[in-house]
Amino acid sequence: QVQLVESGGGLVQAGGSLRLSCAASGRTVRTYAMGWFRQARGKEREFVAAITWSSGRTYYADSVKGRFTISRDNARNTMYLQMNSLKPEDTAVYYCATREAAAIVLNLPRGYDYWGQGTQVTVSS
């Protein structure tokens, strides 16, 4: 089992920044990749970014490229999402997730094994 705890959400004005954290505990040694997803009210959960745990290779949704940066601290078992130039359409509950199996495709929620409880990000216009 892996436990994930997100933090860092909040209310910010458009153009502002937030940094989300996801602390992992438990059986983290098997982690292949971690990802951030978000779900706005009334919409499906969508991919935001992912990072492979050993190599640090990163992947981004087109909607956040150039504005968001995903990173990880292996020693602390923590993943981050630096969000800059935030827009009202970024408003959502943000979830972190981990997967243990290696994969080429990392943008599908069903490919992840463990999920955090989510943290609310609200961007006002």
C-alpha positions as CSV (number, residue, x, y, z in Angstrom):
1,Q,0.0,0.0,0.0
2,V,1.0,3.6,-0.7
3,Q,-0.4,6.6,1.1
4,L,-0.5,10.0,-0.6
5,V,-1.2,13.3,1.0
6,E,-1.6,16.5,-1.1
7,S,-1.1,20.0,0.2
8,G,-0.7,23.5,-1.1
9,G,-4.0,24.2,-2.7
10,G,-5.9,27.4,-2.1
11,L,-7.5,30.5,-3.6
12,V,-5.4,32.7,-5.9
13,Q,-6.1,35.4,-8.4
14,A,-5.6,34.9,-12.1
15,G,-2.0,35.2,-13.1
16,G,-0.8,34.1,-9.7
17,S,1.1,31.0,-8.6
18,L,0.7,28.0,-6.3
19,R,2.9,25.0,-5.4
20,L,1.3,21.7,-4.7
21,S,3.0,18.9,-2.8
22,C,2.3,15.2,-2.7
23,A,4.0,13.3,0.1
24,A,4.1,9.5,-0.4
25,S,4.6,6.9,2.3
26,G,4.4,3.1,2.5
27,R,5.5,0.8,-0.3
28,T,7.0,3.6,-2.4
29,V,10.0,1.6,-3.5
30,R,7.9,0.1,-6.3
31,T,6.9,3.4,-7.7
32,Y,7.5,3.8,-11.5
33,A,5.8,7.1,-12.0
34,M,3.7,9.7,-10.2
35,G,1.2,12.0,-11.7
36,W,-1.1,15.0,-11.1
37,F,-4.7,14.9,-12.3
38,R,-7.5,17.4,-11.8
39,Q,-11.2,17.3,-11.8
40,A,-13.4,20.4,-12.2
41,R,-17.0,20.4,-11.0
42,G,-19.2,18.5,-13.5
43,K,-16.2,17.3,-15.6
44,E,-14.2,14.1,-15.9
45,R,-10.8,13.7,-14.2
46,E,-8.1,14.9,-16.6
47,F,-4.3,14.5,-16.8
48,V,-2.1,17.4,-15.8
49,A,1.5,16.1,-15.6
50,A,3.5,13.0,-14.8
51,I,7.1,12.2,-13.8
52,T,9.0,8.9,-13.8
53,W,10.5,8.3,-10.4
54,S,14.0,7.1,-11.3
55,S,14.8,9.1,-14.5
56,G,12.7,12.2,-13.8
57,R,11.3,12.3,-17.3
58,T,8.3,14.6,-17.4
59,Y,5.1,14.7,-19.3
60,Y,2.5,17.5,-19.5
61,A,-1.0,18.2,-20.8
62,D,-1.0,20.7,-23.6
63,S,-3.2,23.0,-21.5
64,V,-0.5,23.5,-18.8
65,K,2.7,23.3,-20.9
66,G,4.9,26.3,-20.2
67,R,3.0,27.2,-17.1
68,F,3.2,24.2,-14.8
69,T,6.4,22.3,-13.7
70,I,6.4,18.9,-12.1
71,S,9.3,17.7,-10.0
72,R,10.2,15.2,-7.4
73,D,12.5,14.8,-4.4
74,N,13.3,11.1,-4.2
75,A,14.9,11.4,-0.7
76,R,11.7,12.9,0.7
77,N,9.3,10.7,-1.4
78,T,7.6,13.9,-2.4
79,M,6.3,15.2,-5.7
80,Y,5.6,18.9,-6.5
81,L,3.6,20.8,-9.0
82,Q,4.6,24.4,-9.5
83,M,1.7,26.3,-11.1
84,N,2.4,29.7,-12.6
85,S,0.2,32.1,-14.7
86,L,-2.9,30.4,-13.3
87,K,-6.1,30.8,-15.1
88,P,-9.7,30.5,-13.9
89,E,-10.0,27.4,-16.0
90,D,-7.4,25.8,-13.8
91,T,-9.9,25.7,-11.0
92,A,-10.3,22.1,-9.9
93,V,-9.6,19.5,-7.3
94,Y,-6.0,18.4,-7.9
95,Y,-5.1,14.8,-7.2
96,C,-1.8,13.1,-7.1
97,A,-1.4,9.4,-8.0
98,T,1.3,6.7,-8.3
99,R,1.7,3.7,-10.5
100,E,4.0,0.8,-10.1
101,A,4.1,-0.7,-13.5
102,A,6.3,0.7,-16.2
103,A,4.4,2.2,-19.1
104,I,4.7,4.4,-22.1
105,V,1.3,6.1,-21.6
106,L,1.1,7.9,-18.3
107,N,-1.9,10.2,-19.0
108,L,-4.8,7.8,-18.2
109,P,-6.2,7.8,-14.7
110,R,-7.0,4.1,-14.9
111,G,-3.3,3.3,-15.1
112,Y,-2.6,4.5,-11.6
113,D,-2.7,2.4,-8.5
114,Y,-3.0,4.8,-5.6
115,W,-4.6,8.2,-5.2
116,G,-4.5,11.1,-2.7
117,Q,-7.6,12.7,-1.3
118,G,-7.2,15.8,-3.4
119,T,-6.6,19.5,-2.8
120,Q,-8.8,22.3,-4.0
121,V,-7.3,25.0,-6.3
122,T,-9.5,28.0,-7.1
123,V,-8.4,30.7,-9.4
124,S,-10.5,33.9,-9.4
125,S,-10.8,36.2,-12.4
